[in-house]
Amino acid sequence: MPIARELEQRIRERAYFLWQQEGCPPGLEARHWEQARRIEAEHDEREARIDIEEEDSFPASDPPSHSVVVGDRRRSI
């Protein structure tokens, strides 16, 4: 599913949920849609920030997953 359609579906579902939460009042579709759009935009921004933070937090001391570790790491002296 294209990203735009997926986003629209999430907004639609959230707007419906908000409408139900308020007791299904008539005539407030635009308000619920805008509120849902704003919530989804904030959610996407948070997710993007988390992705960036995770990229920056990879420990430099860890070997890459494709490297081979040789020798006994528990060797006593």
Residue pairs with C-beta under 8 A, 6 or more apart in sequence:
1 9
7 40
7 44
10 40
11 33
11 36
11 37
11 40
12 36
14 36
14 39
14 40
15 29
15 32
15 33
15 35
15 36
16 32
17 36
18 32
18 35
18 36
19 25
19 28
19 29
19 32
22 28
22 32
63 69
